[in-house]
Structure formats: C-alpha cells, structure tokens
Amino acid sequence: MSLSSNRRIALNTIYMYVRLFVTAAIGLYTSRVVLLVLGISDYGLFNIVGGVIALFTFITGSLGISTSRFLNAEMGRANGDVNRIFNINLLLHLSYAVFFLLLAETIGLWYVYHQLVFPEGRLNDALFVYQISIFTCCIGLFSTPYSSLFVAKEKFGFQATLDIVNSLIRLFCVIALQKYSGNSLRAYTMIMSLTTVNSFVVYYYFAHKKWSDIVRFRLVHGWSNYKPVISFGSWNLLTTSSIMMRNTGSDLIVNSFFGTAINGVFAIGKIVFTQITSFSQNFDGVSAPQIIQNYNSGDKDRCYYIVNKVGRFDLLLFEVALFPIWIELEFLLNLWLKTVPSGVVILCKLNLIMTSVALSCGGLIPLINASGKVKYFDAATSICYLLCLPLGYMMFLMGLPSYTILVLFIIADIFVRIIHLVLLSRILGFNSIRYVREAYSRPIVVAFFMCVFLFAYSYLDVHTAFCRIVAICCSFLLSSLCVFFLGLTASERLKFCKMVQSRFRTT
C-alpha cells in the first residue's frame, strides 16, 4: 500500500474518531435528557413507530452502499464516467422515494392503526410521529446520492464536521425541550427531522459547488446502464432488508408480548450497541473506498492487504472500548441515565457481545461489494437473519424472557461470518485462512489477558464511585497496553511511536 494511501486512511480515521468521540458524548447526554423528558413509555413509543418506518426504509442503507460502490468502482477505472453513475443512482433514488411513500401511506399506516400496541389516547401522537418520520425518510433518500459522493471522494473531514454540527443542534434543541410546556414527543420528532433536512441541504449545496461536473443532471437512457446497479442493489437490498426486518420485526414482536416500556429498554441497549460499533467501524468505513478502488483497478494484492489489516484493527479498537465499559457497566449506566430501567444491564451486555461478533467481518463486506459477486453472500445472510423472527416468536410463546432474542441474533451472526469466509474462499479465491489468522489471532490473545483481569476484578469488593472510576481508568490503560504490545506487530509499534514523536516535535 502506498504511503499516500496510508496517510489518507490515517487522516480520515482521525477525522472520524474525532467525530465519534464528540457525537458519542453529545448523543449519550442527549438521549439521557430525552429519556427524562419523554419517559420510558413515550421513548418506547417513538422508537416503535419509527421502527415501522424503518421496515420501509431499509432501501436507504442498501442504496447508499450500492451508490458508493459504483462511484468508487468508476473512479478506479481509467476514463470512468462518474457523472453517468451519479445520475443513474439519483434517478433510482427518486423512484424508490415514490415507492416508499406509497407503501408507508398504505400498508404502514394500516399497521399503525390496527397492530401497534401503545397507551390509550396516544393514537394522534403516534400518527404525528409516523407522518413526520415518512417526510424525514424521503429527505434521507434524496440525500443519499450526494452523501455517497462525499464517501466516494473520501471527504470524511467534511462529513465529521457536519455530523458534529447536527449533534450540537440536537443537543441545544433537546435542552430547550426541558422548558417546553407543550407535547414533548411531537417536538422531539420535529427536532430529529430538522437535522436530516439540514444534512440534505448542506450535501446538495457543497456537492454542486465542488463537483458540478459530476452532479450535473442528465437523463441516462438504456436498460443496460441501470441493470448492473439494480442487480447489485437488489441483492444488497435483500441483505439490508433482512437486517432491518430482523431488528424492527423483533421490536414489533417484543411490543406485542411486552409493550412499549420494554421497547424503551431495548432502545437504550441499541444506543449502546450503535455507539460502541461506531467506535470500531470508523476504520472500516474510511478504508472501504480504497478497497473498492484497488480491487477494480486490478491491484488485488494491495486490496487484500488492506482487508486483513482492517479485520484486525476493527477488533483491536473495539477491545480498547469493550473492557472498560464491561467492568463497571451498571455503574456507567447509572451515571448516564440516573435511574436504570430493569433489564437494561443484561441487554447492554448482550449488545456488547453481539457487537464483537458483528465486527469480526472487518474489511470483508467492502471486499464482497467491490467484487460485485454478492448473490450468494446476500442470500445466505438473509436466510440466517430472517430465521431469527419465527424462532424468537416461538421462544416468547414458550414464556422465555425478552432478551433471549438477542441470543438468537448472536448465533445468527456467527453463522453468517463462517458462511462469508467459506464463500469468499470459493468464489473470489480469497485466502480466508490467512484472514482468520491475521485478523483474529492477536485480538484473541488480547481478549484472553483482559478476561483474566476481569475475572480477578470480580473478586474485589468495590463500592465507592471513586474506586469504580479508578477501575475503569485502569481497565482502559491495561486494554490499551495489551492492544499496543500484543495486538500490533513490531513494525506497527515502531511506526506508531515515530508518528507520536513527530507530532510532539511539530508541537
């Protein structure tokens, strides 16, 4: 991998981690205030109604991945027509927006009226949240081609700045919400919609200012132009829809058995899952354009090199965050929420385990997308994920607790990871054994040493807040040292030390 590519990935990683730490801190505080203002029931109502929308907007994430993939692939080719690819995806997004609107205002609306379980007298509030969420999702669909262009161009610094600004807007609005005497649930829904609109306006404006030749609108004729994008997007859509159906469908099943209060508890667990996953996936995200461009330019050795590195670094970065959180999870939840609803601790721990399994595919998904041979991967993934719903429903009929559905998710993710490695070896000729050795061996060693520390800590009698904070700091320091000395190679440690030294000298 060239030095310039190394520097670009490193710089983009720094941008995304700055964004992560700022937005995570703001987001956690914001969610705490929202929970206090709305209450656990209204918070659950917001999430379950939003979940119905998510069932219909699974295409957004799929289209974003598809758009970024084809833009990067075209950029990796000599004399590629990027404007053609952009307009193909723009027209497809507009078509999907119309399709989504029809589904949401028919099937989705029927479900809200007849199937959702919410407190008596809250139908009008649920409908308001639903309609605003539809509008927000349509704006999100329009915004996707433009945001995907920024990803393809590796403008992660710009994205980081925009996300931080949106987080600050949400924070200030939520703080003001504490003084609001009207309907807090409706006001919060408007706040969430505002930041989506802001993102669209900013992406649209700067895309036209920076890359007017790419975003210049033109009608692209001919089925042959749309077929590869639709084919790839359809298979990717299958996976994305199965993930959304698994997540949202499980919320709906939980709602039918346990009500909105438990939905609120699950929503808190998902916040933890999202924040911790983002901690590691930032590196995966900034390296994806390089993986796709190198694969399509024919430099597969360099592509596979990046994939193997990303697989290891994703897990190592996760371990830095995992163990300090796990060691005093209940204490941290109390600091965050003040009053921790019953069942949140076990759900958060299961989400942390699920995160570790989810991050064991670092670099693999961009490689699969880069190849364009996604059919078998997406089919296998979808089957594993969708099986979770009927199995979860049967477990609830048997009287098992709500958190058991997360155990199913973990098992399904393990099967998916094994299937991906087997298919990559057979279809692409990718050395999956080498990937497992390079990506997993060092993180497993780090995990072993940290588990010994956690086991020893469990026998200590720690009560005071000060001692708990000290334990968290010690765990963070120990996990960082383990990652540095056991997770990195000798050459990587040397490069890291030289980079730190150069920074201090510059300062």
URCORKA-V527797 format. One record per pair of residues at least 24 apart in sequence whose C-alpha atoms are under 7 Angstrom apart, sorted by sequence separation. I is the first residue (numbers start at 1). J is the second residue. D is the distance in whole Angstrom. If there is no record, write none. Layout:
BEGIN
I | J | D
I | J | D
END
This chain:
BEGIN
284 | 310 | 6
283 | 310 | 7
385 | 412 | 6
384 | 412 | 6
166 | 195 | 6
450 | 479 | 7
284 | 314 | 7
283 | 314 | 7
384 | 416 | 7
281 | 314 | 6
280 | 314 | 5
381 | 416 | 6
446 | 482 | 6
280 | 317 | 5
446 | 483 | 6
280 | 318 | 5
279 | 318 | 7
446 | 486 | 6
97 | 138 | 6
446 | 487 | 7
377 | 420 | 6
56 | 100 | 6
97 | 141 | 6
315 | 359 | 6
442 | 486 | 6
443 | 487 | 6
314 | 359 | 6
315 | 360 | 7
442 | 487 | 5
56 | 104 | 7
93 | 141 | 6
94 | 142 | 7
314 | 362 | 6
93 | 142 | 6
311 | 360 | 7
311 | 361 | 6
311 | 362 | 4
310 | 362 | 6
311 | 363 | 6
310 | 363 | 5
357 | 410 | 7
90 | 145 | 6
308 | 363 | 7
358 | 413 | 7
52 | 108 | 7
89 | 145 | 7
140 | 196 | 7
147 | 203 | 6
307 | 363 | 4
347 | 403 | 6
350 | 406 | 7
354 | 410 | 5
357 | 413 | 6
361 | 417 | 7
129 | 186 | 7
136 | 193 | 5
143 | 200 | 5
146 | 203 | 6
307 | 364 | 7
357 | 414 | 7
128 | 186 | 7
139 | 197 | 6
146 | 204 | 6
86 | 145 | 7
129 | 189 | 6
136 | 196 | 7
125 | 186 | 7
139 | 200 | 7
146 | 207 | 7
45 | 118 | 7
292 | 366 | 7
296 | 370 | 7
269 | 344 | 7
291 | 366 | 7
292 | 367 | 7
295 | 370 | 6
265 | 341 | 7
272 | 348 | 7
291 | 367 | 6
49 | 126 | 7
67 | 145 | 7
269 | 347 | 6
273 | 351 | 5
277 | 355 | 6
284 | 362 | 6
288 | 366 | 5
292 | 370 | 5
265 | 344 | 6
269 | 348 | 5
273 | 352 | 6
284 | 363 | 6
49 | 129 | 7
50 | 130 | 7
53 | 133 | 7
57 | 137 | 7
64 | 144 | 6
68 | 148 | 5
72 | 152 | 5
49 | 130 | 6
53 | 134 | 7
60 | 141 | 6
64 | 145 | 7
67 | 148 | 6
68 | 149 | 7
71 | 152 | 6
269 | 351 | 7
273 | 355 | 7
46 | 129 | 7
50 | 133 | 7
68 | 151 | 7
64 | 148 | 6
68 | 152 | 6
312 | 438 | 7
308 | 435 | 6
312 | 439 | 4
316 | 443 | 6
327 | 454 | 7
86 | 214 | 7
311 | 439 | 5
312 | 440 | 6
315 | 443 | 6
86 | 215 | 7
83 | 213 | 7
87 | 217 | 6
308 | 438 | 6
309 | 439 | 7
83 | 214 | 4
87 | 218 | 7
308 | 439 | 6
312 | 443 | 7
82 | 214 | 6
83 | 215 | 6
88 | 220 | 6
87 | 220 | 7
84 | 220 | 7
152 | 289 | 6
88 | 226 | 7
117 | 255 | 7
117 | 256 | 7
235 | 374 | 7
239 | 378 | 5
246 | 385 | 6
250 | 389 | 6
16 | 156 | 7
27 | 167 | 7
34 | 174 | 7
232 | 372 | 7
235 | 375 | 6
238 | 378 | 6
242 | 382 | 5
246 | 386 | 6
249 | 389 | 7
253 | 393 | 7
328 | 468 | 7
15 | 156 | 6
19 | 160 | 5
23 | 164 | 6
26 | 167 | 7
30 | 171 | 6
37 | 178 | 6
15 | 157 | 5
22 | 164 | 7
117 | 259 | 6
118 | 260 | 6
236 | 378 | 6
239 | 381 | 6
243 | 385 | 6
246 | 388 | 7
42 | 185 | 7
235 | 378 | 6
239 | 382 | 5
242 | 385 | 6
246 | 389 | 6
12 | 156 | 6
16 | 160 | 6
23 | 167 | 6
30 | 174 | 7
238 | 382 | 7
242 | 386 | 6
328 | 472 | 7
12 | 157 | 7
15 | 160 | 6
19 | 164 | 6
26 | 171 | 7
327 | 472 | 7
38 | 184 | 6
38 | 185 | 6
254 | 402 | 7
324 | 472 | 5
324 | 475 | 5
323 | 475 | 7
324 | 476 | 5
320 | 476 | 6
320 | 479 | 5
319 | 479 | 7
320 | 480 | 6
66 | 232 | 7
66 | 233 | 6
316 | 483 | 6
63 | 233 | 6
62 | 233 | 7
316 | 487 | 7
62 | 236 | 6
62 | 237 | 5
59 | 237 | 6
62 | 240 | 6
61 | 240 | 7
58 | 240 | 6
59 | 241 | 7
58 | 241 | 5
58 | 244 | 6
55 | 244 | 6
54 | 244 | 7
55 | 245 | 6
55 | 248 | 6
54 | 248 | 7
51 | 248 | 5
48 | 251 | 7
45 | 260 | 6
48 | 263 | 7
44 | 260 | 5
44 | 261 | 6
72 | 289 | 6
76 | 293 | 5
75 | 293 | 7
76 | 294 | 7
41 | 260 | 6
44 | 263 | 5
73 | 292 | 6
77 | 296 | 7
41 | 261 | 5
44 | 264 | 4
47 | 267 | 7
72 | 292 | 6
73 | 293 | 5
76 | 296 | 6
77 | 297 | 6
40 | 261 | 6
43 | 264 | 6
72 | 293 | 6
76 | 297 | 5
41 | 264 | 6
69 | 292 | 7
73 | 296 | 6
40 | 264 | 5
24 | 275 | 6
20 | 279 | 7
17 | 282 | 7
16 | 282 | 6
13 | 282 | 7
13 | 283 | 6
13 | 286 | 6
12 | 286 | 6
9 | 286 | 6
9 | 287 | 6
69 | 369 | 7
1 | 302 | 6
69 | 370 | 7
32 | 336 | 6
32 | 337 | 5
END
